[in-house]
Structures are given as structure tokens and as C-alpha cells.
Amino acid sequence: MERPTESVVDGSQASPPVHPKELPAVDRLLRLPAVAVLLAEHGHTRVATEARALLEGLRTQALAGALTLADIETDALAAAVARRVGQRLAPRMRTVINLTGTVIHTNLGRSLLADSALQHLLAMMASPNNLEFDLASGGRGDRDTVVEELLCTLTGAEAATVVNNNAAAVLLSIAALARGKEVIVSRGELVEIGGAFRMPDVMASAGATLVEVGTTNRTHPADYERAITERTALLMKVHTSNYAVQGFTAAVDEVDLAPIAHAKGLPLVTDLGSGSLVDLAAWGLPREPLPQEKLAAGCDVVTFSGDKLLGGPQAGLLVGSQAAIGRIRKFPMKRALRMSKLPLAALEATLMLYLRPERLTQNLPTLRLLTRPVEAIRALALALLPAVRSAVAPRFEVTALDMLGQIGSGSLPVERLPSAGLAIAPVQKKGAGRSLDALATALRSLPQPVIGRIADDRLLLDLRCLEDASLLLNQLPALQERLA
Ligand SMILES: *Cc1c(COP(=O)(O)O)cnc(C)c1O
């Protein structure tokens, strides 16, 4: 915006500052034809509030002598009101393009829902449904039954229940089975998951006392056996999902731990974290432990997330024995952690996809992205190269490159996913860091923000998760503008 300055000698080139008194009243502003259109669309409250706030800002500017007649032309004022209304009504939550190379990215919303899950969710939310109504008897039903049978079919469990997320599932399991008593956990499994989920703190929140056994790298069956007293209520295993203990290590598998627990009449709970219902090795991916294996090994309860490898909505799934799940379901905290009908509908549809495992890589976005052949991603990188190159020229140069992505969300931290994409590097090595930041900022400021990652003085766009290339291509003119 041009401002009149003291140094302007020729008064004809800059209009004199506007006095606050020259600003229109709100009512006059609202009567402008362009503003009337806004009123018709959005109603009086929003438009009048924004018009008043706009005038307030202009008054401050005018008092500072920083307002010109051009700023308060009717067209400019009407456009400014429209802009304010538009900004206020724009949702803060927006879709972004995930080119980070991390498929299940916690900060970017984790798993994408399958089409069938979206459709089921929409249909169930737009209408009354039988969430807690037994259509056979006409009496009250239990929302758990929506997914319990499916979860039992898929994992071989006797019983299942669901809560808000896996952190809640762990908290609830410990509280229901061990409140006021002791829970034995290996020192090698006292995990911290991003976002303040730390096993010792969860234990305290649940009102149980943590008893650590073994060492960071090695824990043996005898460590558990020695720690069991009359105060013990539970033995617990935690999948070390976001780190790996390597080298001279030993951990006690559920197969060996379950008999130790059961000999003393104690339950064994495993927090699996991600937990996949299908063996990813079938698609050449790194293997994650399956809930069904842990149950077969003798676990009384296995908890895992709905929106990690399962590929569904945020949810905490608990599968296990009738006795343990029954106690968990009856525990009062369950009501506070219960799942909403929104994710429940999405979860049911997602679980149903697992009834047809051969179709999973088509129908489940998470698995579709994870199994995307690297040759296809490479071909996409080459196809996009010329357009991206010309959009970021001359400041940056672009190359198509093989890169390593990851599954994400704490699963398989040491395993890398071979992938491909574009690497964008500043031509000028001087100030390269600033240039890269500017590029990353420009990409994030696009109508549908593009999120890449910076490594080795380059901005990497991993294309594994870009299924619709036009989302990127259509935004290249805007990117070019922002970089100019
Ligand atoms: C991710 C994770 C959790 C938390 O699960 P949310 O669904 O994010 O609440 C708990 N334990 C482990 C081992 C995890 O990997």
C-alpha cells in the first residue's frame, strides 16, 4: 500500500491523509451494493461485525496519518469487508498434501478413511440409527455390538470393546484391572509416544503402581516371577513402537509371559500400539505384530489404535477374554472414554474391508499407499519434473530422486520405505538455508498446502502419497507467483 510521506513534494502524486471523520459510518458501509450482497448471503451479524472491525482498524490507521482516500474508496471498503468475512468463515482445519514421505503422519491426521468408511459415516450421521437400539428386541442395545463381532472374527478374540483412542484403551485397561494395585512392566518397554503418552504417567493416572523389572536392554522371565506379590494385579507388555533396542537384548515374549501370569491368576495385557490385522510381510513390507498372534500367545487383553496401520478412524480397540473385557466394559471410566458414533461408523466400515483381505490394497488407502510400487512413484516424479522445474526456476533446480520414506506413527521406526520424489535445491549456495525456508513457506501457503521435508540442503517432495498429481500441478502457477 502506498503511503504519503513527508518527502513527497509534489502533492498531486499522493493524496493527503484521511481524517478519521471522513470514514463512513457502519450503516453507510452496509448499504453499499456490494456489501448488501454479503448481507443477503451471510446475514447481518457476521457482516456488520466485520464491517465495524474494519472501520475500527481504519480509524487507528487514520489517527496515525497513514490512510489515504484510495483506501476508503467504496470499492476498496466493500472488498475489504468481503475479505474479512471470507477469512472469518474459512475453516481452520484444511486439507494438505502430504509429501513428507511418512505415510501415517500423526501431525497430518494419520490414516485416510476408505471410501466405504466415508460413505457409511455420512449415511449414519445424517439419520437416526441403531447405535444403542436392538432392532431384534426393540430394547436398548450396546454400541459395542456394532463392531464387537467383527473384531472377534478378525482377531479370534472372545470379546472386544472400543474407546476413543489407544491411549484411552491402555488407561482404561490398567484402571479397570489394576487400580490401587501393582502392574509389572519391563524397563525396556517404558515407552513415551509423542504427545505426552508416557507409560509411567499413564500408570499413575490410572491409579496403579508401576513396578519396573529387568534392565533397559534385557529382561528375563525370572524378573517378572520375582516381582509378583499379593499386591500385583497385572502383567503388562508394551510394544516398543517408536524405538528399537538392539544388540545384547532379551525380552520375554507373551508366549512365555502368559503362563507366568496365569499361574498366579493374573491377567496379561499387551499394548500393541499400531497393530496390524494383516501380515504386512505379504506385501514385502516390514512385519508388525498382529493382535491375533498376541491373543493366541495367551494375552488376556490386547490394545491397539484405529488410525495407525489399521487404516481407520481414531479409536482404541481392546480385544481379549470374556472375563477381562467384561471387567473393562463395566468399569465406570469406560463411559467417559466411550467412542462417538462418528468414528464408530467409520470403524465398522473399515473393519469390514478386512473380511475381503485380497481387496485391501485397493480399498484401504493406508495399505494402498504403503504398497504403491516404487517404479510407479519414480515414473510420477519424472512426469512432474519439467512442470515443477519451470515453476521454481530460476532460483531453484529440481532433480528426480530415489528417497526413503517411512510408515510412520511409531510403527517400525528403523525400517525405511523405498520411495521416490523431487529434490529442490537453491541454485545459489549462499543463503541456501533461507531460500529453502522461503520455498517451504511458499509451499505451505498454497490453497492446498504442500508439506515436504528439508534434508541435506534440499527440499524433498516424496511422491508416495500423491495419488492425484493434478492437486500439485494445478497449484504450480500459484507457487511460481509466490516465489517471484
Ligand atoms: C500410538 C501408541 C499409543 C497411543 O495410541 P493412540 O491411538 O495415539 O492414542 C499407545 N501405545 C503405543 C505403543 C503406541 O504406539
The ligand as a Gaussian input file, in Angstrom:
#p B3LYP/6-31G(d) Opt

LIG

0 1
 C        0.477000     -44.928000      19.283000
 C        0.625000     -45.669000      20.546000
 C       -0.215000     -45.415000      21.633000
 C       -1.248000     -44.336000      21.587000
 O       -2.246000     -44.647000      20.666000
 P       -3.286000     -43.503000      20.199000
 O       -4.255000     -44.223000      19.332000
 O       -2.479000     -42.481000      19.502000
 O       -3.901000     -42.953000      21.433000
 C       -0.032000     -46.146000      22.778000
 N        0.905000     -47.106000      22.852000
 C        1.742000     -47.385000      21.824000
 C        2.776000     -48.457000      21.986000
 C        1.617000     -46.679000      20.633000
 O        2.430000     -46.951000      19.606000

